Amino acid sequence: MSACISAEPALDPTLPDLGIAPAEIADTRVVVAMSGGVDSSVTAALLVAAGFDVVGITLQLYDHGAATGRPGACCAGQDIHDARRVADHLGIPHYVLDYEARFARAVIDDFADSYLAGETPIPCVRCNQRVKFRDLLDTAGEIGADLMATGHYVRHRLGPDGPELHRGRDPARDQSYFLFATTRDQLGRLRFPLGDRTKAETRALAARLGLPVAAKPDSQDICFVPAGSYAGTVARLRPGAAVAGEIVDLDGRVLGRHDGVIHYTIGQRRGLGIGGRRDDDRPAPLYVVALDPARHRVVVGPREALAKRRVHVREVNWLGPAVPPQRLQVKLRSTQPAAAATVALGPDGTAVASFEAPQYGVAPGQAAVFYDGDRVMGGGWITGATG
């Protein structure tokens, strides 16, 4: 296999330091979580080329029949077939595990219930937290694996206090926001061989290695949400969830009607169907500033009503030192840059992030992830925000 790999820098097959002595590599079993995509396939290929004892595992997470033939259906349908083809190409054992029931309980139900509560959930974080990095990691240990590797674009580093999680080298592909809930113990058994690469480098390696998924497009949607229809998925999972109600302004005046709170999220501007307010006889846009699922109300207001400086967080997973630095950078959405804030850890896994500049569109159910430079110091789930 190594003879097929170019010596060009972009195609350098050298693995980052996985913390394994060269003499121990052949005796080190690594389970690779193979989704059927390019990233996990290249991860498996690199580990095989380095001489590790590699086992591929693919999780079937939801109805196989419903996903058959649908592109981008991660962990079902065509992707399971693709993962098996890659494993055969590499000459490694491959197993498909039926995790459908536990995925439904731990991820899909949480997704639906969060929307009903007026939150904006991130099911990919819950999947990593509750399925891949908990259940699958336990299964890896049961079959004698020393480590588990994934195709995430993050970096694993050994620091003075143990394993650390760092951003991926390529800012456009960094996935550290989605892995904030990974615990220290899990980090000790996880490795991310693609963290120092760009996506272009990974695809180039896939093509040079002749992997059958080299040209496969990336999955764009949440795996169990066809065509990005979040509200439609919630309505299907929770019949009767789309209850009509009122759209009101900050003073409680009724401006219009809606077809269900599940269709809205904090910071939303488009699709309100009520026009704008007027400032000095000039139209100004309205935004969703709050959701009141108990009264089936969507509250709208001007952009300035979205400005928040204090963000409250629960279920904090702390990966930093015992005495946390106060001033960090905090990322509130995966698509937004991190902003400077003072983070105070509280009791029972809570925290408050006080920002130096106001933040807009802070939505309960999203994650607040704490960084010190490139290092992920931890994070938690947003419960609310104040001005």
C-alpha positions in Angstrom: 0.0 0.0 0.0 2.7 2.5 0.9 4.1 2.2 -2.6 0.9 3.8 -3.9 1.4 6.9 -1.8 3.1 10.0 -3.3 5.9 11.7 -1.5 4.4 15.1 -2.2 3.9 17.1 1.0 0.1 17.2 0.6 0.1 13.4 0.3 2.5 12.6 3.2 1.1 9.5 4.8 2.9 10.1 8.1 0.6 9.8 11.1 0.8 12.4 13.9 2.2 11.1 17.1 -0.4 8.7 18.5 1.6 8.1 21.7 2.5 4.5 20.7 6.1 3.3 20.7 7.2 2.1 17.2 8.0 -1.4 18.6 4.4 -1.6 19.9 2.5 -0.5 16.8 1.9 -4.0 15.4 0.5 -5.2 18.7 -1.8 -2.2 19.1 -5.4 -2.8 18.0 -7.2 0.3 16.8 -11.0 0.4 16.1 -11.8 2.9 13.4 -15.4 4.3 13.4 -16.1 3.9 9.7 -19.0 6.0 8.4 -18.5 5.2 4.8 -17.2 8.6 4.0 -13.8 9.8 2.8 -12.5 11.0 6.2 -12.9 7.8 8.1 -11.8 5.7 5.1 -8.5 7.6 4.9 -8.1 7.3 8.7 -8.3 3.5 8.4 -5.9 3.5 5.4 -3.3 5.5 7.3 -3.4 3.3 10.3 -3.1 0.2 8.2 -0.2 1.7 6.3 1.5 2.5 9.6 1.3 -1.2 10.7 -1.5 -1.1 13.4 -3.9 -3.9 13.9 -7.0 -2.2 12.5 -10.7 -3.2 12.9 -13.4 -1.2 11.1 -16.8 -0.8 12.8 -19.8 0.9 11.2 -22.9 1.8 13.2 -26.4 1.4 11.8 -28.1 4.3 13.5 -31.5 4.5 11.9 -33.8 2.6 9.5 -31.6 1.0 6.8 -34.5 0.7 4.3 -35.6 4.3 4.5 -32.0 5.4 3.8 -31.2 3.1 0.9 -30.3 5.1 -2.1 -30.4 8.5 -0.4 -27.1 10.4 -0.8 -25.5 11.6 2.4 -27.3 9.1 4.6 -24.6 8.7 7.2 -24.6 5.5 9.1 -27.3 3.8 7.1 -28.1 2.6 3.5 -25.3 3.2 1.0 -22.8 4.4 3.5 -22.7 1.0 5.3 -22.1 -0.6 1.9 -19.3 1.9 1.2 -17.6 1.3 4.5 -17.6 -2.4 3.8 -16.0 -1.9 0.4 -13.3 0.2 1.9 -12.6 -2.4 4.6 -12.3 -5.1 1.9 -10.0 -2.9 -0.1 -7.7 -2.4 2.9 -7.9 -6.1 4.0 -9.2 -5.4 7.5 -12.1 -7.0 9.4 -15.3 -5.0 9.3 -18.4 -5.2 11.5 -21.8 -3.5 11.4 -23.4 -2.9 14.8 -27.1 -2.2 15.1 -27.3 0.8 17.4 -30.7 2.0 16.0 -32.6 1.7 19.3 -30.0 3.4 21.4 -29.5 6.2 18.8 -33.3 6.8 18.8 -33.3 7.1 22.6 -30.1 9.1 23.1 -30.2 11.4 20.0 -33.4 11.5 18.0 -35.8 11.7 21.0 -33.5 14.4 22.6 -33.6 16.4 19.3 -37.4 16.3 19.1 -37.9 17.2 22.8 -35.5 20.0 22.6 -37.4 21.6 19.7 -40.6 21.2 21.7 -39.0 23.1 24.6 -38.1 26.0 22.3 -34.4 25.1 22.0 -32.2 24.7 19.0 -30.4 21.3 19.5 -27.2 20.0 18.0 -27.8 16.2 17.5 -24.3 15.6 16.2 -22.8 16.6 19.6 -25.3 14.2 21.3 -24.4 11.4 18.9 -20.6 11.8 19.6 -21.3 12.2 23.4 -23.8 9.4 23.9 -23.2 6.9 21.1 -19.8 7.1 19.3 -17.6 8.2 22.2 -19.5 6.3 24.9 -21.2 3.2 23.6 -18.9 2.5 20.7 -15.8 3.2 22.7 -17.0 0.6 25.3 -17.5 -1.9 22.5 -14.0 -1.3 21.2 -12.6 -2.2 24.6 -14.7 -5.3 24.7 -13.0 -6.6 21.5 -9.6 -5.9 22.9 -8.9 -2.6 21.2 -6.4 -0.3 22.8 -7.5 2.8 20.9 -10.4 4.1 18.8 -9.8 6.5 15.8 -12.2 8.7 13.9 -12.0 11.0 10.9 -12.7 14.2 12.9 -10.7 17.2 12.1 -9.4 17.9 15.6 -6.0 17.2 17.3 -5.1 15.1 20.2 -2.1 16.3 22.3 -0.4 15.0 25.4 0.0 17.8 27.8 1.5 18.0 31.3 -1.8 17.2 32.9 -2.8 14.5 30.4 -4.5 14.3 27.0 -5.7 17.6 25.5 -8.2 18.4 22.7 -7.1 21.1 20.1 -8.7 22.6 17.1 -8.0 21.0 13.7 -5.2 22.7 11.7 -7.6 23.7 8.9 -10.0 26.3 10.2 -12.5 25.5 7.5 -12.8 21.9 8.7 -12.2 22.2 12.4 -14.8 20.1 14.3 -13.8 20.8 17.8 -17.0 22.6 18.6 -18.9 19.3 18.1 -16.6 17.4 20.4 -16.6 19.6 23.5 -18.4 16.9 25.5 -15.6 14.4 25.1 -14.3 13.5 28.5 -10.7 13.2 29.7 -11.0 9.5 30.0 -12.3 9.2 26.5 -9.6 11.4 25.1 -7.1 9.0 26.6 -8.4 6.3 24.3 -9.2 8.3 21.2 -7.0 9.4 18.3 -7.7 11.7 15.4 -5.2 11.1 12.6 -6.6 13.8 10.2 -6.3 16.7 12.6 -3.2 18.1 11.0 -4.5 17.8 7.5 -6.8 19.8 5.2 -9.8 18.3 3.5 -8.0 18.7 0.1 -5.0 16.7 1.4 -7.4 14.0 2.7 -9.1 13.7 -0.6 -5.8 13.6 -2.5 -4.7 10.7 -0.3 -8.0 8.9 -0.9 -7.5 9.1 -4.6 -3.9 8.1 -4.6 -4.7 5.1 -2.4 -7.5 4.1 -4.8 -10.1 4.1 -2.1 -13.6 3.5 -3.6 -15.0 6.5 -1.9 -12.4 9.0 -3.0 -14.8 11.1 -5.0 -17.8 10.7 -2.6 -19.4 14.1 -1.6 -19.6 15.1 2.0 -22.8 14.6 3.9 -24.5 18.0 4.4 -27.7 17.3 6.4 -28.3 15.8 9.8 -28.4 12.0 9.0 -32.0 11.4 10.2 -33.4 14.7 8.8 -34.2 14.3 5.1 -33.5 17.5 3.0 -32.9 19.6 6.1 -36.6 19.6 7.2 -36.1 20.0 10.9 -39.7 21.0 11.7 -41.1 18.3 9.5 -39.0 15.7 11.3 -40.1 17.0 14.7 -43.8 16.9 13.6 -43.4 13.3 12.5 -41.7 12.3 15.7 -44.1 14.2 17.9 -47.5 14.3 16.3 -49.4 17.4 17.4 -46.1 19.3 18.0 -46.9 22.0 15.5 -49.5 24.0 17.5 -50.5 27.4 15.9 -50.1 30.5 18.0 -49.3 34.2 18.1 -46.4 36.2 17.0 -46.0 39.1 19.5 -43.7 42.0 20.0 -41.7 42.8 23.2 -44.8 44.5 24.7 -47.0 41.5 24.0 -48.9 43.1 21.1 -50.1 40.5 18.6 -48.5 41.1 15.2 -49.5 37.9 13.4 -50.0 34.1 13.6 -47.6 31.2 13.2 -48.0 27.4 12.5 -45.9 26.2 15.4 -43.0 27.3 17.6 -40.9 24.4 16.1 -40.6 26.4 12.9 -38.5 29.2 14.6 -35.2 29.7 16.3 -33.6 32.6 18.2 -32.1 35.2 15.8 -34.3 34.2 12.8 -35.2 37.0 10.5 -36.7 35.5 7.4 -40.0 33.7 7.1 -41.8 35.6 9.8 -44.5 36.8 7.5 -45.3 40.0 9.4 -43.1 42.6 7.7 -40.9 44.9 9.8 -41.4 47.6 12.4 -41.0 51.3 11.7 -38.3 53.5 13.0 -38.7 57.2 12.2 -41.0 56.2 9.3 -38.4 53.8 7.9 -39.0 50.0 7.9 -36.6 48.0 10.1 -36.3 44.2 10.3 -37.7 42.1 13.1 -36.0 39.1 14.6 -37.1 36.2 16.7 -35.8 37.2 20.2 -37.6 34.6 22.4 -39.7 31.5 22.1 -42.5 30.7 24.6 -43.6 27.1 23.9 -45.8 26.9 26.9 -48.0 29.7 25.5 -47.2 28.9 21.9 -45.8 32.3 21.3 -43.0 33.6 19.1 -41.6 36.9 20.4 -40.0 39.3 17.9 -38.1 42.5 18.2 -35.3 44.7 16.8 -31.8 43.4 16.4 -30.7 45.3 19.5 -33.0 43.1 21.6 -30.8 40.1 20.7 -27.7 41.6 22.3 -26.6 39.5 25.3 -23.4 39.7 27.4 -24.0 36.9 29.9 -24.6 33.4 28.7 -25.6 30.6 31.2 -24.5 27.1 30.6 -25.3 23.6 32.0 -23.7 20.2 31.8 -20.3 21.7 31.6 -17.5 19.2 30.6 -14.2 20.8 31.7 -11.0 19.7 30.0 -8.7 22.4 31.3 -6.5 22.6 34.3 -7.7 22.3 37.9 -7.6 26.1 38.3 -9.3 27.5 35.2 -8.1 30.6 33.5 -10.8 33.2 33.7 -10.4 34.9 30.3 -11.1 32.6 27.4 -12.6 32.6 23.9 -16.1 31.2 23.7 -17.9 30.0 20.6 -21.7 30.0 20.7 -22.5 28.6 17.3 -20.5 26.3 15.0 -20.5 28.9 12.2 -19.6 31.9 14.4 -16.1 32.9 15.5 -15.2 32.7 19.1 -15.3 35.9 21.2 -13.5 37.0 24.3 -15.3 36.3 27.6 -14.7 35.7 31.3 -15.8 32.2 32.2 -16.8 31.4 35.8 -17.4 27.7 36.6 -20.3 27.2 39.1 -21.7 24.3 41.1 -23.3 21.3 39.6 -21.8 21.6 36.2 -22.9 25.1 35.5 -21.0 28.1 34.1 -21.5 31.7 33.2 -19.6 33.3 30.3 -19.5 37.1 30.5 -18.6 38.6 27.1 -16.6 41.8 26.5 -18.8 42.6 23.5 -22.5 41.8 23.1 -23.4 38.6 21.3 -26.4 38.2 19.0 -28.7 35.3 18.4 -27.8 33.3 21.5 -30.1 30.3 21.4 -30.8 27.8 24.2 -29.9 24.3 23.1 -26.8 25.4 21.3 -23.3 24.8 22.8 -20.9 27.3 24.4 -17.4 25.9 23.8 -14.4 27.4 25.7 -11.0 27.8 24.0 -7.6 28.9 25.2 -5.9 29.6 21.8 -6.3 26.3 19.9 -7.0 24.2 23.0 -10.5 23.2 23.9 -11.0 23.9 27.6 -14.5 22.5 27.7 -18.0 23.6 27.1 -21.7 23.1 27.9 -25.2 23.6 26.8 -26.7 27.1 26.7 -29.8 27.5 28.9 -30.3 31.2 28.5 -28.7 34.7 28.2 -29.1 38.1 29.7 -28.1 41.6 28.6 
